[in-house]
Amino acid sequence: MTKSHSAAFTLRVFTILCVLKTTALIAVDDIPGSSSGGPLERRFAYFPRYIPEAPPDDTIDPEEIARLIEAEAKGSICSKMTSLLEDHVNPLPIVDWLNASSLPSFFEPTVRSLLKREEYYNGFDSLGRYSLGVRPYGFYSNFKLHEDTFKLATFGVTVDGAVTVYDRWVIGGGLGYWHSNLDWGKKSDRNSVNTIYGGPFGGYLFDQAYIGLTLLGIYNIYKVNSLFIKGHDKSHEGWDIGARLEGAYEYEWTRYFGNNFFIQPNGDLSYLWVSQRKMDETTKLPSGKEFAVSVGSRTYNFMRYRLGVTFKKEFYQVERGILIPSLSIAWVFMQPLSSSHVKLTCGDSSPSTVKHKKYPSSNQLYLGAKVVAINTRAFLISLGADIFIAKLYPIYAGNLRFEWNW
């Protein structure tokens, strides 16, 4: 081969290689995700003999991607619910407990006890056999549960009636309604509870003492903020059963304050069983399908103990009736007896048990002031204010009572 033929051959080979290289670059530029975004089938169209076709496993399935995204969303929702239950305590049972503990007693023996005393027996135009009472009341509490702070405001009204049997036994019943607003700050600021309650009570009057027992059935409708839909509320129901045993003994102390000054040691023991039905939440997945999360039904138990003393003075005028101001002080112990786990169900999966923090116990210092006025027809009006000083469950309450006796 001559030099001229060799140079011509080399030029041809170089030209062919340049064409092949340009073709390959154009084909690569057609891969999905590139600027031109051509179909996947053209990826190796110019090199069928040298580069194999992409295997079927490399093909991206849109349905598989959607399934993975949906599974990730479900896992995130369940993880969020689990963390919420583990890190925070359900405040609604505490709301029920504070409401029941702050409910004024249906059993009101003031007029009947006075009529047992000789000096007042002829001072009233009533035998005190029957009574009917109405009491509006309310309280506020900024209670704490571990790291969370809540603001609770409750307003209610009770109606009760009683009859005296065999001169010393008092048998009656009461019913009422209360409405509570619960603020959980930034987490949930618009929650409420509507409650109807009622039950029987009975008591026995001694010459200088009394003992009484009240039973309560409580039906609650909870309205709470949705965890997933902002501005949307969810409702569920619950039942409570309560009992309160109370008693007092009073004796007259005339040494410093003259006649008709009394010291009254008193106390009560209260129990509350709380049952809340399951709470369901739904949210939408990226696919548009609804995903359900359910917190199972649960029960709680609470006890409260109170031991105190009341100082009262009776001012009596034959023409007008009796005025009785009083001051009270007491020690109160609030003791939750609740279990520390709930059942969580995410979608179609089996329920899982999630442990949450226990409700803390609390000591309270109770201070109370009350004024009772009774006219000669045995019509009673009383105004009371109560303060429970505590680190965890403070309560500031007030009540007004109207009572007819005949």
C-alpha positions as CSV (number, residue, x, y, z in Angstrom):
1,M,0.0,0.0,0.0
2,T,1.4,3.4,-1.0
3,K,1.5,6.3,1.3
4,S,-1.4,8.0,-0.5
5,H,-3.6,4.9,-0.2
6,S,-2.7,4.6,3.5
7,A,-3.6,8.2,4.3
8,A,-7.0,7.8,2.5
9,F,-7.8,4.6,4.4
10,T,-6.9,6.2,7.8
11,L,-9.2,9.2,6.9
12,R,-12.1,6.9,6.1
13,V,-11.8,5.0,9.4
14,F,-11.6,8.2,11.4
15,T,-14.8,9.6,9.6
16,I,-16.7,6.3,10.4
17,L,-15.8,6.5,14.1
18,C,-16.9,10.1,14.4
19,V,-20.3,9.2,12.8
20,L,-20.7,6.3,15.3
21,K,-19.8,8.5,18.2
22,T,-22.2,11.2,17.3
23,T,-25.0,8.7,16.8
24,A,-24.4,7.2,20.2
25,L,-24.5,10.6,21.9
26,I,-27.8,11.4,20.2
27,A,-29.3,8.1,21.4
28,V,-28.1,8.6,24.9
29,D,-29.7,12.1,24.9
30,D,-33.0,10.4,24.2
31,I,-33.1,8.5,27.6
32,P,-36.0,9.5,29.9
33,G,-34.9,12.1,32.3
34,S,-32.7,13.9,29.7
35,S,-33.5,17.2,28.2
36,S,-35.2,15.7,25.2
37,G,-37.1,13.0,27.2
38,G,-37.6,10.5,24.3
39,P,-39.1,7.0,24.8
40,L,-37.2,4.3,26.6
41,E,-37.3,1.9,23.5
42,R,-34.9,4.3,21.6
43,R,-32.3,4.0,24.2
44,F,-30.2,1.5,22.4
45,A,-31.8,1.7,18.9
46,Y,-28.4,2.4,17.2
47,F,-26.5,-0.4,18.9
48,P,-28.6,-3.6,18.7
49,R,-25.7,-5.9,18.1
50,Y,-23.3,-4.6,20.7
51,I,-25.5,-3.4,23.7
52,P,-28.3,-5.7,25.0
53,E,-31.8,-4.4,25.6
54,A,-32.8,-3.2,29.1
55,P,-34.1,-6.2,31.1
56,P,-37.9,-6.2,32.1
57,D,-37.0,-5.7,35.8
58,D,-35.6,-2.3,35.1
59,T,-39.0,-1.1,33.9
60,I,-40.6,1.4,36.4
61,D,-44.2,0.3,37.3
62,P,-46.4,3.3,38.3
63,E,-48.7,1.1,40.4
64,E,-45.7,-0.2,42.4
65,I,-44.6,3.4,43.0
66,A,-48.1,4.3,44.2
67,R,-48.2,1.3,46.5
68,L,-44.8,2.2,48.0
69,I,-45.9,5.8,48.6
70,E,-49.1,4.7,50.2
71,A,-47.4,2.2,52.5
72,E,-45.0,5.0,53.5
73,A,-47.9,7.3,54.3
74,K,-49.7,4.6,56.4
75,G,-46.5,4.0,58.3
76,S,-46.1,7.7,59.0
77,I,-49.6,8.0,60.3
78,C,-49.4,5.0,62.6
79,S,-46.0,6.3,63.9
80,K,-47.5,9.7,64.6
81,M,-50.4,8.2,66.5
82,T,-48.1,5.9,68.5
83,S,-45.8,8.7,69.5
84,L,-48.8,10.8,70.5
85,L,-50.2,8.1,72.8
86,E,-46.8,7.3,74.2
87,D,-45.7,10.9,74.8
88,H,-49.0,12.5,76.0
89,V,-51.7,11.5,78.4
90,N,-55.4,11.5,77.4
91,P,-56.8,14.5,79.3
92,L,-60.5,13.6,79.0
93,P,-60.7,11.1,81.9
94,I,-59.1,13.8,84.1
95,V,-61.8,16.2,82.9
96,D,-64.5,13.7,84.0
97,W,-62.8,13.2,87.3
98,L,-62.4,17.0,88.1
99,N,-66.0,17.5,87.0
100,A,-67.4,14.8,89.3
101,S,-65.2,15.8,92.2
102,S,-66.3,19.4,91.9
103,L,-70.0,18.6,91.7
104,P,-71.8,19.9,94.8
105,S,-73.4,17.2,96.8
106,F,-77.1,16.5,96.3
107,F,-77.4,15.8,100.0
108,E,-78.0,19.1,101.8
109,P,-79.0,18.5,105.5
110,T,-78.8,22.1,106.8
111,V,-82.5,22.9,107.3
112,R,-83.3,19.4,108.5
113,S,-80.5,19.5,111.0
114,L,-81.6,22.9,112.4
115,L,-85.2,21.6,112.8
116,K,-83.8,18.9,115.1
117,R,-82.8,21.5,117.6
118,E,-85.3,22.6,120.2
119,E,-84.5,26.4,119.8
120,Y,-85.4,26.4,116.1
121,Y,-88.2,23.9,116.0
122,N,-90.9,26.6,116.4
123,G,-89.0,29.2,114.4
124,F,-90.0,28.0,111.0
125,D,-93.3,27.6,109.2
126,S,-92.2,24.2,107.9
127,L,-91.7,20.7,109.1
128,G,-88.9,20.1,106.7
129,R,-90.4,16.9,105.4
130,Y,-89.9,17.7,101.7
131,S,-87.3,19.7,99.9
132,L,-86.5,20.9,96.4
133,G,-83.2,22.5,95.5
134,V,-81.7,24.1,92.4
135,R,-77.9,24.9,92.2
136,P,-76.0,26.6,89.4
137,Y,-72.3,26.2,89.7
138,G,-69.0,26.5,87.9
139,F,-65.3,26.1,88.2
140,Y,-62.0,26.7,86.4
141,S,-58.8,24.6,86.5
142,N,-55.4,25.0,84.7
143,F,-54.3,21.5,85.5
144,K,-51.0,19.8,84.4
145,L,-50.3,16.3,83.1
146,H,-46.5,15.7,82.8
147,E,-45.3,18.3,80.3
148,D,-48.7,19.4,79.1
149,T,-50.9,22.2,80.5
150,F,-54.7,22.4,80.1
151,K,-57.3,25.0,80.8
152,L,-60.7,23.6,81.8
153,A,-63.8,25.7,82.4
154,T,-67.1,24.0,83.5
155,F,-70.6,25.4,84.0
156,G,-73.6,23.4,85.2
157,V,-76.8,23.2,87.1
158,T,-78.3,20.6,89.4
159,V,-81.9,19.9,90.6
160,D,-82.5,17.7,93.6
161,G,-85.4,16.7,95.8
162,A,-85.7,14.7,99.0
163,V,-88.2,13.4,101.6
164,T,-87.7,12.8,105.3
165,V,-88.7,9.3,106.4
166,Y,-89.2,8.3,110.1
167,D,-87.9,11.7,111.2
168,R,-84.2,11.0,110.6
169,W,-83.8,9.2,107.3
170,V,-83.5,11.4,104.1
171,I,-84.1,9.8,100.7
172,G,-84.0,11.6,97.4
173,G,-82.5,12.0,94.0
174,G,-80.9,14.6,91.7
175,L,-80.1,15.2,88.1
176,G,-78.1,17.8,86.2
177,Y,-76.2,19.0,83.2
178,W,-72.7,20.5,82.8
179,H,-70.8,21.9,79.8
180,S,-67.0,21.9,79.8
181,N,-64.5,23.6,77.5
182,L,-61.0,22.2,77.3
183,D,-58.0,24.1,75.8
184,W,-54.8,22.2,75.1
185,G,-52.9,25.1,73.7
186,K,-51.4,24.7,70.3
187,K,-52.1,21.0,70.2
188,S,-55.9,21.2,70.5
189,D,-57.6,24.4,71.5
190,R,-61.3,23.7,70.8
191,N,-62.6,20.7,72.8
192,S,-65.8,20.4,74.7
193,V,-67.8,17.9,76.9
194,N,-71.6,17.9,77.3
195,T,-72.8,15.8,80.2
196,I,-76.1,14.6,81.7
197,Y,-75.9,13.0,85.1
198,G,-78.2,11.9,87.9
199,G,-78.7,9.4,90.7
200,P,-80.2,8.7,94.1
201,F,-78.9,9.7,97.5
202,G,-79.7,8.9,101.1
203,G,-78.7,10.0,104.5
204,Y,-79.2,9.7,108.2
205,L,-79.4,12.6,110.7
206,F,-78.1,12.2,114.2
207,D,-78.5,14.9,116.9
208,Q,-75.1,16.4,116.2
209,A,-74.0,14.6,113.0
210,Y,-75.0,13.2,109.7
211,I,-73.9,10.6,107.1
212,G,-74.9,10.5,103.5
213,L,-74.3,8.4,100.3
214,T,-74.8,9.5,96.7
215,L,-74.6,7.4,93.6
216,L,-74.1,8.9,90.2
217,G,-74.6,7.8,86.6
218,I,-72.9,10.1,84.1
219,Y,-73.2,10.2,80.3
220,N,-70.6,12.3,78.3
221,I,-70.4,13.4,74.7
222,Y,-66.9,14.5,73.9
223,K,-66.2,16.8,70.9
224,V,-62.5,17.0,70.2
225,N,-60.3,18.4,67.4
226,S,-59.4,16.1,64.6
227,L,-55.8,15.0,64.6
228,F,-55.6,15.0,60.8
229,I,-58.1,17.6,59.5
230,K,-57.6,21.1,60.7
231,G,-60.7,22.8,61.8
232,H,-62.7,19.6,61.9
233,D,-64.1,18.1,65.1
234,K,-64.7,14.4,66.0
235,S,-67.3,13.1,68.6
236,H,-67.4,10.0,70.7
237,E,-69.2,9.0,73.9
238,G,-68.5,7.7,77.4
239,W,-70.1,6.6,80.6
240,D,-69.0,7.2,84.2
241,I,-70.2,5.7,87.5
242,G,-69.5,7.5,90.7
243,A,-70.1,7.2,94.4
244,R,-69.6,9.6,97.3
245,L,-69.8,8.8,101.0
246,E,-69.8,11.8,103.3
247,G,-70.3,12.7,106.9
248,A,-69.8,15.3,109.6
249,Y,-70.0,15.8,113.3
250,E,-70.4,19.2,114.9
251,Y,-70.2,20.5,118.5
252,E,-70.8,24.0,119.9
253,W,-67.7,25.8,121.2
254,T,-68.7,28.9,123.3
255,R,-65.3,29.8,124.9
256,Y,-64.2,32.6,122.5
257,F,-67.1,33.2,120.1
258,G,-70.2,32.9,122.3
259,N,-73.2,30.8,121.8
260,N,-74.1,29.2,118.4
261,F,-70.5,28.9,117.3
262,F,-69.8,25.4,115.9
263,I,-66.7,23.4,114.9
264,Q,-67.6,20.7,112.4
265,P,-65.0,18.0,111.5
266,N,-66.1,16.5,108.2
267,G,-64.9,14.3,105.3
268,D,-65.8,12.4,102.2
269,L,-64.6,9.5,100.1
270,S,-65.3,9.5,96.4
271,Y,-64.8,6.9,93.7
272,L,-65.2,7.3,89.9
273,W,-65.1,4.7,87.1
274,V,-64.7,6.2,83.6
275,S,-65.5,4.3,80.4
276,Q,-64.8,5.9,77.0
277,R,-65.8,4.3,73.8
278,K,-63.4,3.9,70.9
279,M,-62.4,7.0,69.0
280,D,-62.1,6.7,65.2
281,E,-60.1,9.0,62.9
282,T,-59.9,9.0,59.1
283,T,-57.5,10.7,56.8
284,K,-56.8,10.6,53.0
285,L,-53.8,8.9,51.5
286,P,-52.0,10.3,48.5
287,S,-54.1,8.1,46.3
288,G,-57.3,9.7,47.6
289,K,-58.3,6.6,49.6
290,E,-59.4,6.9,53.2
291,F,-57.3,5.4,55.9
292,A,-58.8,4.7,59.3
293,V,-57.1,4.9,62.7
294,S,-58.9,3.7,65.8
295,V,-58.1,4.1,69.6
296,G,-60.0,1.3,71.4
297,S,-62.4,1.6,74.2
298,R,-60.7,2.1,77.6
299,T,-61.6,2.4,81.3
300,Y,-60.1,4.4,84.2
301,N,-60.5,4.4,87.9
302,F,-60.1,7.3,90.3
303,M,-60.3,7.9,94.1
304,R,-60.5,11.1,96.1
305,Y,-60.2,11.5,99.9
306,R,-61.0,14.7,101.8
307,L,-60.6,15.4,105.5
308,G,-61.3,18.8,106.9
309,V,-63.0,21.1,109.5
310,T,-65.6,23.8,109.2
311,F,-66.1,26.8,111.5
312,K,-69.5,28.4,111.5
313,K,-71.5,30.9,113.4
314,E,-75.3,31.1,113.5
315,F,-77.0,34.5,113.8
316,Y,-80.7,34.1,114.5
317,Q,-83.5,36.6,114.5
318,V,-87.1,35.4,115.2
319,E,-88.7,37.8,112.7
320,R,-86.3,37.1,109.8
321,G,-84.6,33.8,110.2
322,I,-81.0,32.6,110.4
323,L,-77.7,33.8,108.8
324,I,-74.9,31.2,108.9
325,P,-71.4,32.3,107.6
326,S,-68.7,29.6,107.6
327,L,-65.1,29.0,106.7
328,S,-63.6,25.6,105.9
329,I,-60.1,24.1,105.5
330,A,-59.3,20.5,104.4
331,W,-56.7,18.2,103.0
332,V,-57.6,16.4,99.8
333,F,-55.7,13.6,98.1
334,M,-56.4,12.8,94.4
335,Q,-55.4,9.3,93.4
336,P,-55.7,7.9,89.9
337,L,-55.9,4.1,89.7
338,S,-55.8,3.8,86.0
339,S,-54.1,1.3,83.7
340,S,-51.3,2.6,81.5
341,H,-52.0,1.1,78.0
342,V,-54.4,1.6,75.1
343,K,-55.2,-0.4,71.9
344,L,-54.3,1.2,68.6
345,T,-55.6,-0.1,65.3
346,C,-54.2,1.3,62.0
347,G,-56.2,0.4,58.9
348,D,-56.7,-3.4,58.5
349,S,-53.8,-4.3,60.7
350,S,-54.2,-6.1,64.0
351,P,-54.6,-3.9,67.2
352,S,-51.3,-3.1,68.9
353,T,-50.9,-2.2,72.6
354,V,-49.4,1.2,73.3
355,K,-48.2,2.2,76.7
356,H,-48.7,5.7,77.8
357,K,-47.7,7.7,80.9
358,K,-49.6,7.2,84.1
359,Y,-51.8,9.9,85.6
360,P,-50.0,11.5,88.6
361,S,-51.5,11.7,92.1
362,S,-51.9,15.1,93.8
363,N,-52.3,16.6,97.3
364,Q,-54.6,19.6,97.6
365,L,-55.2,22.3,100.2
366,Y,-58.9,23.2,100.3
367,L,-60.1,26.6,101.4
368,G,-63.8,27.4,101.4
369,A,-66.2,30.2,102.4
370,K,-70.0,30.0,102.5
371,V,-72.9,32.1,103.5
372,V,-76.4,30.5,104.2
373,A,-79.5,32.5,104.7
374,I,-82.8,30.8,105.8
375,N,-86.0,32.8,106.2
376,T,-88.9,31.8,108.6
377,R,-90.6,29.8,105.8
378,A,-87.5,27.6,105.5
379,F,-86.5,29.0,102.1
380,L,-82.7,28.7,101.8
381,I,-80.2,30.7,99.7
382,S,-76.5,29.9,99.9
383,L,-73.5,31.3,98.2
384,G,-70.2,29.4,98.3
385,A,-66.6,29.8,97.0
386,D,-64.0,27.0,97.0
387,I,-60.3,26.9,96.2
388,F,-58.2,23.8,95.8
389,I,-54.6,24.8,95.9
390,A,-52.4,22.2,94.2
391,K,-49.5,22.0,91.8
392,L,-51.2,19.5,89.4
393,Y,-55.0,19.9,89.7
394,P,-55.9,23.4,91.1
395,I,-59.6,24.2,91.1
396,Y,-61.4,27.6,91.6
397,A,-65.1,27.0,92.1
398,G,-68.3,28.8,93.0
399,N,-72.0,27.8,93.5
400,L,-75.3,29.3,94.4
401,R,-78.2,27.3,95.9
402,F,-81.9,27.9,96.2
403,E,-83.9,25.4,98.3
404,W,-87.6,25.2,99.2
405,N,-88.6,23.2,102.3
406,W,-92.1,22.3,103.4
